[in-house]
């Protein structure tokens, strides 16, 4: 491999925005991606096969703690954008103001970010759904309407497809643009470490060989980016990991609700940003997994019961924080997360409110996702079922990992307001690590706009 | 403004000797704008014990007073004699009993008995006084209980109020008996019981603890605001089977509640130990939230063994946010609370002073 102007580590949303903008500016760009390239649609969305091929460790990654929190990280060309739901929210002015204040971030108000949000929305063709809600979403909307709770069908980055809308991904958009503008993509290539000397990065080390570059932008996600910096001798605590801890419920209805090829895009935002209720991926295999130890008896048509079943979630903004620590000799870092008392109380409240809503929507029975949970069939069951989710029984999961390298001018911060690593002049971070907190919304749109903002600064030549 | 039905000729009130009961009766005798459409016809009042009768008649000299246990069918049969077309306001209940099993006996058993007798007497509508305790505590200081909210009862009292509310709502039958629930949070205002006087005394002495940051919020309801809510629940058409939060216009941060009481006491001529008041002055001493958590644990332990200790129970709730959203109540009942914290607390303090109830030493040295 030759020498580059920019090496981008990771091809997810942050990396793809960076690569496209750099390539379009005429720079020689290499994107190094640990995972494989899988064409969109080549494996069924939300399937076990997708977990095997497009997730790190086949989707089995856990933040240790009490309770542990299972999380998923994509490991493929396009990163999280290939496997997520593609739900799009604009960040609120309050959120950006709070981040700006708490982390002393320059130029991160909504007016600063708005033009970049527009760029992202145009390219990803963010749009609302036309026509009727699919049944899993309709159930949520019905429950919310009966309870007088606010909700919305969340816009997605999707284009009309045959039958279902076709979700936009990085390989279809920004990464494709980058390659078209001349960027190179090296898949199946793990960066062992960065070659950092005397406050400068000389390149990245892949399979023992250094690929030299004028600049390096790390965009490997909130777990892998701090771990890579740690492996490279950059002093990074790895603290500050923020997630949206999530508890799930399997709901069974009298009628069919589960369309495995579509997903529930409706979210109940009555209690936002603290608490969001929504629908999860509900492939038959995932439902079978959730119900495997429960022995729900299914009368009549047991093989088709999944059609009447759907997984829903309650996700919270957490006060807890986690930590990422790379351990010499081990490929993956150790990730820990400390859920606070308040978090657990909020999760119980969220679980109760979710079950209340699902019963109002007409669910006939519910199974919360924690060890030894009871089946809920009436409103009177809701309180005991929520109260029984203790620390030792809780089984939480999360996506939306952020917060390990928060941008800003606070003392002790690893990166500045634009993602530039303070101690290494030609090294940047440009991914979800930069978001100071899990924002209470699907964060991809926010992080892509911030990535645009940062790379624009980088290209304006103060690197 | 929602449609009001015809006023009932007779109102039957249980729990008449209590805080709300006497406030309701006073409004009956001397209605003000703040009370809303409180009925002015005949009123029949059930006292739990003979000792309550004087207080009931003080509030409403014209009331027909019955005395007896609210779970006793014979007492209720007499109470409901000729009550066809009447409105029942069911406010009887125990909050701080000696034994935990009183919760189920009075709050659930009493409600069931009242529903049954009201139905057979041909009562038109029953208004049931429920509680925030059926819904537990809010998970964050900014969270509010919505109109539709799952029951998540807080300990024995909460469980009994949840069970009672569920029975009342299930008993709604448009043909025969309409039922409406009002859910008040922490009361304040005239006709206050000894426990509220203790609260004032502790604040005056600088001994009332503000747990943690004091940012935890509490919905409170002035008893006259609650009278308005209950009066509307008794009169507004087409709200049968529904339940309504009835509280002041906004929840108050705990530190503001304590500070306001201290300031009102000082204004009204009482000596207030300001310097010792935790949380009431900037930088003042506060009690770690851990104390409330310890109290809550001990309370749970005692209640699991059938015992109840009021101070422990109250202390255990002190670091919690318990706050509700009254938007639906405003919309459906046309409820507009008129009394606010400072003015309402002043009324309560003056009410105590008029009755010679000692709260703190007087600043002028008088008794």
Interface residues (C-beta under 8 A of the other chain):
Chain A: X146 X147 X148 X149 X270 X271 X274 X275 X342 X345 X346 X348 X349 X350 X352 X353 X355 X356 X360 X379 X380 X382 X383 X386 X387
Chain B: X136 X137 X138 X139 X140 X142 X143 X146 X147 X148 X149 X150 X151 X152 X153 X162 X166 X328
